[in-house]
Amino acid sequence: MTTEMNPTVAAPAPQKNGKRKRALLILATAVVVVGIGWLLYHVFVGRWHEDTDDAYVQGNIVSITPQTVGTVTSIGADDGMKVRAGQVLVQLDPNDAQVAYAQAVANLAGTVRQVRGLYSAVGAGQADIQAQQVAVQKARADVARREGLVATGAVSAEELSHAREALAAAQAALAASGEQLSRNRALVDATTVRDQPQVQAAAAQLRNAFLNVQRTRIVAPVSGYVARRSVQLGQRVQPGIALMTIVPLEQLWVEANFKETQLERMRIGQPVELKSDLYGGDVTFHGRVTSLGLGTGSAFSLLPAQNASGNWIKIVQRVPVRVDLDANELAKHPLRLGLSMSTDVSLRDQNGPVLASAPPEKPLLTTQAYDQQLKDADALIDRVVRENLPRGGR
């Protein structure tokens, strides 16, 4: 029996338990480190932020509509073009409006001259009353004189009767003149030609005709960019029909739809960081929360959901949150309506309210594009009245 080892038999494999334990230890350590890191991140960073990708750019869409009936004769801007407030966008055929305008000018001029006649009639009426008073005094004296002579037979009773009739006629004429003077005075008392009611009515007609001429020139109420032009040359348009829209790109905001579970610590005024898919991660927008929605999207839908059914399933709802963007960043990197945005709200500032605490002190949006029209109409009325007054007249 030999005790030598067979050289062809392989040596037993070394134990791997040590390496396996070391690998598991490293893995466990990594898990613990990651868990501690996540916990620290959540405590100091994560719990102070809420984010969502369900956010989209919104803005004001200004519809351009006519205020009068007319046929389109020219179009001043097309899709994508920049326009300024007061710029003519669409011109309607002004012929009918100009005819009515000319009639209104002539009517005001004629009314001013007629009212001047009323003032003159008052002066003539006063002179007529003075003449009638003299006639009455003469007739009364004639009657008194004849009454004394009838007893002596120097004057017949018939002549006295004629004298009395003449006195009655003079008194009636005086009364009629007084009534006529009162009527004329009622039309002009405590007024001048400019503010006499008939002149004011004619001025209002001229103002309306002037505005109708101006409204054949459809102007932009705000500055912005034209979108969705639908008006065509030669089209017969009616008031209220949308011809095109203008989008002021400097008045954009973001509507971020957060889950209802994310709104607990969200407040008005909290800072927000946003990124747009248009610019990618290279551009970061900054803004602030300006309002928290007063209802979910389904609450304001045309057909609100009816959950009173046996197969109801709870779904986490989303509430729109408005975020106003920094104007300088928006001017440097323009956005478009409907673009997707990634939104991250910082929750550290808890001093802001959940709801607005006071109403706005002034209008949020205004336009002065139509102010000059009425000023020009008033200047025209003043000129027409002045041209139809005598020099130095009222």
C-alpha positions in Angstrom: 0.0 0.0 0.0 1.5 3.3 -1.1 1.1 6.6 0.7 2.2 8.9 -2.1 -0.3 11.5 -3.4 -1.6 11.1 -6.9 -0.3 14.1 -8.8 -3.2 13.9 -11.2 -5.8 14.7 -8.5 -6.7 18.5 -8.2 -6.3 20.3 -4.9 -9.5 21.3 -3.2 -10.8 24.9 -4.0 -10.1 27.6 -1.3 -12.9 28.8 0.8 -14.9 31.9 -0.6 -16.9 32.6 2.5 -14.5 35.5 3.5 -14.9 37.3 0.1 -18.7 36.9 0.2 -19.0 38.3 3.6 -16.8 41.2 2.6 -19.0 41.9 -0.4 -22.2 41.8 1.6 -20.7 44.1 4.2 -19.7 46.6 1.5 -23.2 46.3 0.0 -24.9 46.8 3.4 -22.6 49.8 4.1 -23.5 51.3 0.8 -27.2 50.8 1.5 -26.9 52.4 4.9 -24.9 55.3 3.5 -27.4 55.9 0.7 -30.3 55.6 3.2 -28.6 58.2 5.5 -27.9 60.4 2.5 -31.5 60.2 1.4 -32.7 60.9 4.9 -30.5 63.9 5.2 -31.6 65.1 1.7 -35.2 64.7 2.7 -34.8 66.5 6.0 -32.8 69.4 4.8 -33.9 69.7 1.1 -36.5 67.3 -0.2 -39.3 68.1 2.2 -39.0 71.8 1.4 -39.7 71.3 -2.3 -42.7 70.2 -4.5 -42.3 69.7 -8.2 -44.4 68.7 -11.1 -44.0 68.2 -14.9 -47.7 68.8 -15.4 -47.3 72.5 -16.1 -48.0 74.6 -19.2 -47.4 78.2 -20.3 -50.6 80.3 -20.3 -51.2 83.9 -21.4 -53.8 86.5 -22.5 -55.4 85.9 -25.8 -56.9 89.1 -27.1 -59.6 88.6 -29.7 -59.9 91.3 -32.4 -63.5 91.9 -33.2 -65.3 94.6 -35.2 -67.7 97.0 -33.6 -69.7 97.7 -36.7 -70.8 96.0 -39.9 -68.6 96.3 -42.9 -66.7 94.8 -45.8 -63.0 94.2 -45.4 -60.9 96.3 -47.8 -57.4 95.7 -46.3 -55.6 93.6 -43.8 -52.6 95.0 -42.0 -51.0 92.1 -40.2 -50.7 88.3 -40.6 -49.8 85.3 -38.3 -46.6 85.8 -36.4 -46.2 89.5 -37.1 -45.5 91.9 -34.3 -48.1 94.7 -33.8 -48.3 97.7 -31.5 -51.2 99.1 -29.6 -53.3 101.4 -31.9 -52.0 99.9 -35.1 -54.7 99.4 -37.8 -55.1 95.6 -38.3 -58.2 95.5 -40.6 -59.8 98.3 -42.7 -63.5 98.2 -43.4 -65.3 100.0 -46.3 -66.0 103.5 -44.8 -68.3 104.9 -47.5 -71.6 104.4 -45.6 -70.2 105.7 -42.4 -68.7 108.7 -44.0 -72.1 109.6 -45.6 -73.8 109.4 -42.2 -71.0 111.4 -40.7 -71.4 114.2 -43.3 -75.2 114.3 -42.5 -74.5 114.5 -38.8 -72.1 117.5 -39.3 -74.7 119.3 -41.3 -77.4 118.5 -38.8 -75.3 120.0 -35.9 -74.5 123.1 -37.9 -78.2 123.6 -38.7 -79.2 123.0 -35.1 -76.8 125.6 -33.8 -78.2 128.2 -36.2 -81.8 127.3 -35.2 -81.0 127.7 -31.5 -79.4 131.0 -32.3 -82.8 131.9 -33.7 -84.4 130.9 -30.4 -82.2 133.4 -28.6 -83.1 136.1 -31.1 -86.8 135.2 -30.7 -86.6 135.9 -27.0 -85.2 139.4 -27.7 -87.9 140.0 -30.4 -90.6 138.7 -28.0 -89.5 141.2 -25.3 -89.7 144.1 -27.8 -93.2 142.9 -29.0 -94.5 142.8 -25.4 -93.3 146.3 -24.9 -95.2 147.4 -28.0 -98.3 145.5 -26.9 -98.2 147.1 -23.5 -98.1 150.5 -25.1 -101.1 149.5 -27.3 -103.0 148.3 -24.2 -102.3 151.5 -22.3 -103.5 153.6 -25.3 -106.7 151.5 -25.7 -107.3 151.8 -21.9 -106.9 155.5 -22.1 -109.3 155.7 -25.1 -111.9 153.7 -23.2 -111.6 155.9 -20.1 -111.9 159.1 -22.1 -114.9 157.9 -24.0 -116.6 156.7 -20.9 -116.6 160.3 -19.6 -118.0 161.8 -22.8 -120.9 159.3 -23.3 -122.9 161.1 -20.5 -122.6 164.4 -22.3 -123.6 163.0 -25.6 -120.3 163.9 -27.3 -119.4 160.3 -27.9 -121.9 157.6 -28.9 -122.4 154.4 -27.0 -121.4 152.5 -30.1 -118.0 154.3 -30.3 -117.4 153.4 -26.6 -118.2 149.8 -27.4 -115.7 149.8 -30.2 -113.1 151.3 -27.9 -113.7 148.6 -25.3 -113.3 145.9 -28.0 -110.0 147.4 -29.1 -108.9 147.3 -25.5 -109.8 143.6 -25.1 -108.0 142.8 -28.4 -104.9 144.6 -27.2 -105.0 142.8 -23.9 -105.4 139.4 -25.7 -102.5 140.2 -28.0 -100.3 141.1 -25.0 -101.2 137.8 -23.3 -100.4 135.8 -26.5 -97.1 137.6 -26.8 -96.3 136.8 -23.2 -97.1 133.1 -23.7 -94.9 133.0 -26.8 -92.1 134.6 -24.9 -92.4 132.1 -22.1 -92.2 129.2 -24.5 -89.1 130.7 -26.2 -87.5 131.4 -22.8 -88.2 127.8 -21.6 -86.0 126.6 -24.5 -83.0 128.7 -23.8 -83.2 129.6 -20.1 -80.0 129.0 -18.1 -78.2 127.7 -21.2 -75.8 128.8 -23.8 -75.8 127.6 -27.4 -73.2 125.0 -26.7 -75.1 123.3 -23.9 -78.6 123.8 -25.2 -80.5 120.4 -25.3 -81.1 120.5 -29.0 -77.5 121.2 -29.7 -76.4 118.5 -27.3 -78.6 115.9 -29.0 -77.2 116.9 -32.5 -73.7 116.7 -31.0 -74.4 113.2 -29.7 -75.5 112.1 -33.2 -72.3 113.6 -34.6 -70.2 111.9 -32.0 -71.8 108.5 -32.8 -71.3 109.1 -36.6 -67.7 110.1 -36.0 -67.0 106.9 -33.9 -68.6 104.7 -36.6 -66.1 106.1 -39.1 -63.3 105.5 -36.7 -64.5 101.9 -36.1 -64.1 101.1 -39.7 -60.4 101.1 -38.8 -60.0 98.1 -36.5 -57.0 98.7 -34.3 -54.9 96.5 -32.0 -55.9 97.2 -28.3 -52.5 95.9 -27.1 -49.0 95.3 -28.4 -48.1 91.7 -29.2 -48.0 89.1 -31.9 -50.7 88.1 -34.3 -52.0 84.5 -34.1 -54.8 82.7 -35.9 -55.8 85.2 -38.5 -59.1 84.1 -39.9 -60.4 87.3 -41.7 -60.2 87.4 -45.5 -60.2 90.3 -48.0 -63.7 91.2 -49.1 -65.3 89.4 -46.2 -68.5 90.9 -44.8 -68.0 91.0 -41.0 -70.5 91.5 -38.2 -69.9 92.9 -34.7 -68.5 90.2 -32.3 -66.9 88.0 -35.0 -63.3 87.1 -34.2 -61.0 88.2 -37.0 -57.7 87.4 -35.4 -56.0 87.2 -32.0 -53.1 88.9 -30.5 -50.8 87.3 -27.9 -48.7 89.7 -25.7 -45.7 87.4 -25.0 -44.6 89.6 -22.1 -47.8 88.7 -20.2 -47.3 85.0 -19.9 -47.5 82.8 -16.8 -47.3 79.1 -16.0 -50.2 77.0 -14.8 -48.8 74.1 -12.8 -51.1 71.3 -11.8 -50.1 69.9 -8.5 -51.6 66.9 -6.7 -53.8 67.8 -3.8 -51.4 66.0 -1.5 -48.7 68.5 -2.5 -50.6 71.7 -1.5 -50.4 71.4 2.3 -47.5 73.8 2.7 -47.8 75.7 -0.5 -48.3 79.5 -0.1 -48.7 82.6 -2.2 -45.3 84.3 -2.8 -43.1 81.2 -2.6 -40.2 81.2 -5.1 -40.4 78.8 -8.1 -37.7 77.5 -10.5 -38.9 76.4 -13.9 -37.4 74.7 -16.9 -38.9 74.6 -20.4 -38.6 71.7 -22.9 -38.0 74.4 -25.5 -34.7 75.4 -24.0 -33.8 72.3 -22.0 -31.8 72.4 -18.9 -29.6 75.3 -20.1 -32.2 77.9 -19.2 -33.8 78.2 -15.7 -36.7 80.5 -15.3 -37.6 82.0 -11.9 -41.0 83.0 -10.7 -43.4 83.2 -7.7 -46.6 81.6 -6.8 -49.4 84.1 -7.2 -52.5 82.1 -6.7 -53.7 78.6 -5.7 -56.6 77.3 -7.7 -60.0 77.4 -6.1 -61.0 74.0 -7.6 -59.7 71.0 -9.4 -59.9 70.8 -13.2 -62.9 68.4 -13.1 -64.9 70.8 -10.9 -64.9 73.4 -13.6 -65.4 71.0 -16.5 -68.5 71.2 -18.7 -69.7 67.9 -17.3 -68.4 67.5 -13.7 -67.8 64.0 -12.5 -70.6 62.3 -10.6 -69.0 60.1 -8.0 -72.1 58.8 -6.3 -71.9 55.4 -7.8 -71.1 51.9 -6.5 -68.0 51.4 -8.5 -66.3 54.6 -7.3 -62.5 54.6 -7.3 -60.6 57.3 -5.5 -58.2 59.3 -7.8 -55.8 61.9 -6.5 -57.0 65.2 -8.0 -54.8 68.0 -9.3 -55.2 71.7 -8.5 -53.9 74.5 -10.8 -51.3 76.8 -9.3 -50.4 80.0 -11.1 -46.8 81.0 -11.3 -45.8 84.5 -12.6 -42.5 84.5 -14.4 -39.6 87.0 -14.2 -40.2 89.6 -16.9 -36.5 90.1 -17.7 -35.9 86.4 -18.1 -39.1 86.1 -20.2 -37.9 88.9 -22.5 -34.5 87.2 -22.9 -35.9 83.7 -23.6 -39.4 84.1 -25.1 -41.9 81.3 -24.5 -45.0 80.3 -26.4 -48.5 79.4 -25.2 -49.0 75.8 -24.3 -45.3 74.9 -23.9 -44.5 72.2 -21.3 -42.6 73.3 -18.2 -41.0 71.6 -15.2 -41.8 73.4 -12.0 -40.1 73.2 -8.6 -41.6 75.2 -5.7 -39.5 76.1 -2.6 -41.7 75.7 0.5 -39.4 77.2 3.1 -41.2 80.5 3.2 -44.4 79.8 5.1 -45.4 83.4 5.8 -47.6 83.9 2.7 -51.4 83.4 2.6 -53.2 80.5 1.0 -55.8 82.8 -0.5 -55.5 86.4 -1.6 -56.1 88.7 1.4 -57.3 91.9 -0.5 -58.9 92.8 -3.9 -56.7 94.4 -6.5 -56.4 98.2 -6.2 -56.4 98.9 -9.9 -57.3 97.1 -13.1 -55.0 94.3 -14.1 -55.2 95.0 -17.8 -56.1 98.3 -19.6 -55.9 99.7 -23.1 -55.7 103.3 -24.3 -56.0 102.5 -28.0 -59.5 103.9 -28.2 -59.1 107.0 -25.9 -58.1 109.4 -28.7 -61.2 108.6 -30.8 -63.6 110.3 -28.3 -61.2 113.2 -27.8 -61.1 113.8 -31.6 -64.9 113.6 -31.7 -65.3 116.3 -29.0 -62.8 118.5 -30.8 -64.8 118.2 -34.0 -68.0 119.1 -32.3 -66.4 122.2 -30.7 -65.2 123.3 -34.1 -68.6 122.9 -35.8 -70.4 124.8 -33.1 -67.8 127.6 -33.1 -68.0 128.0 -36.9 -71.7 128.5 -36.7 -71.8 131.0 -34.0 -71.5 134.8 -34.6 -68.3 136.4 -33.7 -68.2 136.9 -30.0 -71.5 134.9 -29.7 -72.3 132.4 -26.9 
